[in-house]
Amino acid sequence: MLSLHKTHEKRKIAIKQLVVLGLLFVCFYAEAQFYNGTHMTFGKNRIQTQSHVWTYYRTPLADIYYYPQGKKLAEFAAENVNVIISDLENKLKFSLLNKIQIIIYARHSDYMESNVGLEFEDFYNTGGVTPIYGHKLFLYYNGNMRDFQERLKGGVTALFINRIIKGQSFLSSMSSSNDVVSIPYWFTDGMSAYFSKAWTSDMDNAIRDGILSGRYEKIHYLSVTEQQIAGYSLWHYIASAYGEEMVVNILHYIKALKNYERVTNVTLGIGFEQLKNEWIDYYTKRYLTHPDYANPDNTLLKKNKKQTYYLQPKASPDGRYIAYIINQEGRVKVFLYDEQKKKSSCLYRFHYRIEDNPDLSFPLLTWHPSGNHLMMMIEHKGKVYFLPYDTEEQKWGQRQVVFVNKISDFAYSSDGKFIAMSAINNAQSDVYLYNVASRSLQNITNDKADDFAPRFIKNNTAVVFSSNRDNVSLDSDKDDAYKFGTYDLYVYDIQSKSKDLQRLTQTDFADEKYAFEINDDYLSFISDRNGIYNRYIGKFQPTISHIDTTIHYVTHFYDYPVSDFDNGILFYDIEKNTKTITETKMFKGDYFLTKEQIPFLHALPKTTLNQSITMMSKQTKNEIQDSVTETTPEVIKPIKRLRFVKLEEVNNPFYFDNKHDNLTSDTTSKSEKEKLALVPRVYEVQYSLSSFAIQADFSFLNTTYQQFVPSASPIYLNPGLNLFLSVEAKDLMEDHRLIGGVRFSVDLNKEFLFSYEDFSGRLDKQLAVYFQSIKNLNYYGYYESQQNTSLFYLLKYPFDRVNSVCLTTFLRYNRYSVKATDELSLEQPDLFSFWLGAKGEYVMDFSRNISLNMKKGFRGKAFVEFMCTPDKAFKNMVVVGGDLRYYAMINRDLVWANRFAASTSFGKNRLIYYMGGIDNWWFAEFNEEINVDTTINYTYQTLATNMRGFTQNIRNGTSFFVLNSELRFSIIRFLVKKPLKNDFLNSFQVVAFGDIGTAWTGLTPYSEDNSLFKRIIVAGPSMKITLNNQIEPIVGGFGLGLRFMVLGYFLRLDYAWGVENYKVNKGIFYISLNLDF
């Protein structure tokens, strides 16, 4: 791992990829390639670097799954989920019929190693996949229990909203799978946040920035995260203006109407555009107290990249450098800004630009007091590491930090001997002291209160930190419950090791964090007491408590604000030696790094703060709670629920009786809860149906090449109209998958496929069985039948999320026969062959989906395949090739897609490529005028597409290359600028395209032995004439096309003109079912 942290690692990774790519072109194994045209499997990876022993708790309404690090979180979820569900049933006027499953991870990186939600591209499914959504909820802990509680409630709320809109039965889920396209994220995710999240300062900061910057005017074009926040404020406005009951009414109306614009007309009596204007106007007036909303002053960098997080600015003790981190869609870089050269240099980078919601919790940075070393914390392969960087030698080191699961913040002591850190272990966030020399850890706190951002003060004799605890004693909270209060500042005395902390602040509605010592007896920190995070100064003031034989003093802490910003401070750091303040702020959706020099910070005058919406909302809510008397909650009638039952529970004495599963409200007293013990149960793999697909199309299952039959007319490669049925089942953790597929056509062609996949370890495994039967009328008028049965065993090793190699071994049995209709056909013997082989591939996938058939980024594959017959004849064939695709996003609705593909075969036996036409072509045509060299020992055949403007077999041979380029324009989405209810309009695309390529025999397309240059004419029984053709081997095509969804199918209409021998041919019209190229 150490090599990952060296400055020249980027070069090493590039060399590594080139070496692997080169090896794959000379080794004897490969994975699925051009079995039928452009269909290729790509896909990203999940890497399992650790295995978990899963256990679960069973409650009346939910099952909670966890591993040892998440046990306390599971207990909390089990104690609260029934109350949350009952409250939501009462509030939303809806009841879940099935139990839900909650899977808890101890940290975000563990969740990212799971296989949950991983998309596979084994089938290019052009019909509608009907997912069985189930009732699963996934949670992880980031060190903030208040946030975990909101995630729990928000996740349950999202399940309610999902079930209300889509229904709870299998049939209702099928019927609505395509209707939810027009329901945007701001509607569903925003409503989920509205029912689960409090209006916090961070939320208010984001809403204020979105409103005042004008970004919320285009709410549909916001990122998913921003849509949730914008929707959250919109639902708050609707509840404020029309009442909260109207929010629930809108949710139930959307179930029937499936269109948010019609729902606003029916429920509110106004159009959505008017509602949007009223919403924005409402918050604009509320934020008029911030007239000077402008770009932050003293920005560190001259230019900031869009859609990029700028994090952790830390000034060095000598004042020369400022270290900071940028995170661009998951791609992390650590920079060092040189104050003398006014230039940034990249020290470290990892991961790729593939994440919509990246993990911002690491890496973390801090400076050694000498100023010569920058310390970075990262998480790698399930472990926590410190990586010191020597600024003089420009080298990274490495040391593992044991006994903690995650670090949320850390800082050096002034002598560099210790590190104070807030770290997570066993689902609780505590303060630790780390001895740099011995690499040992010492607990300062050990309780369920959340502790954060410790800093050394008073010449390293004490530590100040933020905590949401409600008691100053370190002994009283060890066995207590989790805390959810606000964060205040506390001081721990290292010298006396007193079990009683000194509490510095006590604010009911505000958080204080990032406290730093700036001078003797002075601290600086940030707080959101007015609803916006501003700077504060605090002073330790000793006063006389009493006098007996001597004078006794007690130290009090007094603080006051010294700033009044319109933009809340997101991150705050002070370098004591140089009095340098570095901060992170947000403006117009972008993050900015700022730097200030304040030599006499403690002498700054007190500032009067303006109150924000957040603080006014908190105070109003508190007044309402004080004035309203407690009322008896409404009890709703028991609801009959369906649930999943495990076989082992039939005779389990700890299983709750069925009548207890009908509880919808928590009427259990606290004493009864204590008596009701949670019984841990061992999780065992069990499967449930995850998807079911029925579709009609014109393709094969694309797992093998077709047999080549030597005749004057090759086998027609398109199977015609057929019906495809597939069923998929997964276990709860989605580590195991079963797939069964069958395809029947009107001409009695059929295919069967069964596959088992195991993703539970670092090495992914798959076992598949495939059968294909094809019937065809040959050139001589006889019916012939091809059958092949194949067995595959695949191993896949992912290097990271985007790079992987696969190794597949296979056995294949072929049978060819002619149906006996006369004496001549009766004498034709059946042909049998048995092949075995190995295949391999190297896959890179950096692409990301924008919308249907619209991507951005790069993906590619290189492969090699070897197959032979295990007999004396030793027939053998090697296939080598690659497929590279790049998608450039010009605009959200305009993408330039490019593809380059090439392949060749060699050995005793060959594979013939037929170039021309497109994949899944309805009513495909075959060009019989182009010569097929039957002297070459062809064994298998396949298509080389796309080559629009021609029929199949405009070129053929043992090698091919093709370059496809398409400009895809979602013209209606661009003009309307919002999601549409109609699938046809929502997916409608205009495409301009061009193709160029060829297929050939021989070394190059211009070699004399290219069969294209020869044409054989048979004149009578004894005369054969061979003509040399003067023809350009490379052909091209161009044209226009339309793409749209009809009845759940992605239909392609293309009209193309072919260019052959530098002449434009008559145009050809194509109809096909296919995504991408």
Secondary structure by P-SEA (a helix, b strand, c coil): cccccccaaaaaaaaaaaaaaaaaacccccccccccccbbbbbbbbbbccccbbbbbbcccbbbbbcccaaaaaaaaaacaaaaaaaaaaaacccccbbbbbbbbccaaaaaaccccccccccccccbbbbcccbbbbbbbcccaaaaaaaaaaaaaaaaaaaaaccccaaaaaaaccccccccccaaaaaaaaacccccaaaaaaaaaaaaaccccccccccaaaaaaaaaaaaaaaaaaccaaaaaaaaaaaaacccaaaaaaaaccccaaaaaaaaaaaaaaaaccccccccccccccccccccccccccccccccccccbbbbcccbbbbbbbbccccbbbbcccccccccccccccccbbbbcccccbbbbbbbcccbbbbbbbcccccbbbbbbbccccccccccccccccbbbbbcccccbbbbbbbcccccbbbbcccccccccbbbbcccccbbbbbbccccccccccccccccccbbbbbbbbccccccbbbbccccccccccccccccccbbbbccccccbbbbbbbbbbbbbcccccbbbbbbbbbbbbcccccccccbbbbcccccbbbbccccccbbbbbbbbbcccccccbbbbbbcaaaaaaaaaaaaaaaccccccccccccbbbbbbbcccccccccccccccccccccccaaaaaabbbbbbbbcccccccbbbbbbcccccccbbbbbbbcccccccccccbbbbbbbbbcccccbbbbbbbbbcccccbbbbbbbbbccccbbbbbbbbbbbbbbbccccbbbbbbbbbbbbbbbbbcccccbbbbbbbbbbbbbbbcccccccccbbbbbbbbbbbbbbbbbbcccccccccccccccccbbbbbbbccccccbbbbbcbbbbbbbcccccbbbbbbbbbbcccccbbbbbbbccccccccccccccccccccccccbbbbccccccccccccccccbbbbbbbbccaaaaaaacccccccccccbbbbbbccccccccccccccccccccbbbbbccccbbbbbbbbccccccccccbbbbbccccbbbbbbbbbbcccccccbbbbbbbbccc
